[in-house]
Amino acid sequence: HGRSFRDHYDTPCNYDEIKFFVEALKIPVIGNGDISDLATLQKMLATGVSGAMIGRAMIGQPWLIGKLMAEAKGEKFISPTPREIGAIFFEHIARLKELLGSEKIAILQARTLVGHYVKALPERRKFCIAFNACNTLAEIKKLCEEFFSVE
């Protein structure tokens, strides 16, 4: 990772440190840090890493890896529509419920994710306020269908 545990997220990734380890070690090195688009992926790969890992940039856009892979090959990537993003967000919450075994805990966890999924919504603030008032998956599904149907 291009930062130490003492650094914060606003500390830029140190690609020179990653390159140092790539050159010093005889094992594959996977690079991580600040990868959010094709330019930052290429910057990471230029260090000589065997692969790259994406963290925070994936939150709210799980299609990012597909997008970067397509762009790296010079292929066109079609971003999901708002309706599709709403469906992906709802599925994320439904799977959290399965994983955590609790609808209530899944909804509480989803409250930490909602801002990432609604970045492109024209009424994102209104959505977040309404989302935080939801107590069931049924309420969230209805809300997602209402707000993400804008195209």
Secondary structure as the mmCIF struct_conf table of DSSP 4:
data_model
#
loop_
_struct_conf.conf_type_id
_struct_conf.id
_struct_conf.beg_label_comp_id
_struct_conf.beg_label_asym_id
_struct_conf.beg_label_seq_id
_struct_conf.end_label_comp_id
_struct_conf.end_label_asym_id
_struct_conf.end_label_seq_id
BEND BEND1 ARG A 3 ARG A 3
TURN_TY1_P TURN_TY1_P1 PHE A 5 ARG A 6
BEND BEND2 ASP A 7 ASP A 7
TURN_TY1_P TURN_TY1_P2 TYR A 9 ASP A 10
BEND BEND3 THR A 11 THR A 11
HELX_LH_PP_P HELX_LH_PP_P1 PRO A 12 CYS A 13
HELX_RH_AL_P HELX_RH_AL_P1 TYR A 15 ALA A 24
BEND BEND4 LYS A 26 ILE A 27
STRN STRN1 ILE A 30 ASN A 32
BEND BEND5 GLY A 33 ASP A 34
BEND BEND6 ASP A 37 ASP A 37
HELX_RH_AL_P HELX_RH_AL_P2 LEU A 38 LEU A 45
TURN_TY1_P TURN_TY1_P3 ALA A 46 GLY A 48
BEND BEND7 SER A 50 SER A 50
STRN STRN2 GLY A 51 MET A 53
HELX_RH_3T_P HELX_RH_3T_P1 ARG A 56 MET A 58
TURN_TY1_P TURN_TY1_P4 ILE A 59 GLY A 60
TURN_TY1_P TURN_TY1_P5 PRO A 62 TRP A 63
HELX_RH_AL_P HELX_RH_AL_P3 LEU A 64 ALA A 72
TURN_TY1_P TURN_TY1_P6 LYS A 73 GLY A 74
HELX_LH_PP_P HELX_LH_PP_P2 SER A 79 THR A 81
HELX_RH_AL_P HELX_RH_AL_P4 PRO A 82 LEU A 100
TURN_TY1_P TURN_TY1_P7 GLY A 101 GLY A 101
HELX_RH_AL_P HELX_RH_AL_P5 GLU A 103 ALA A 110
TURN_TY1_P TURN_TY1_P8 ARG A 111 LEU A 113
HELX_RH_AL_P HELX_RH_AL_P6 VAL A 114 TYR A 117
TURN_TY1_P TURN_TY1_P9 VAL A 118 ALA A 120
TURN_TY1_P TURN_TY1_P10 PRO A 122 GLU A 123
HELX_RH_AL_P HELX_RH_AL_P7 ARG A 124 ASN A 132
TURN_TY1_P TURN_TY1_P11 ALA A 133 ALA A 133
BEND BEND8 THR A 136 THR A 136
HELX_RH_AL_P HELX_RH_AL_P8 LEU A 137 PHE A 147
TURN_TY1_P TURN_TY1_P12 PHE A 148 SER A 149
#
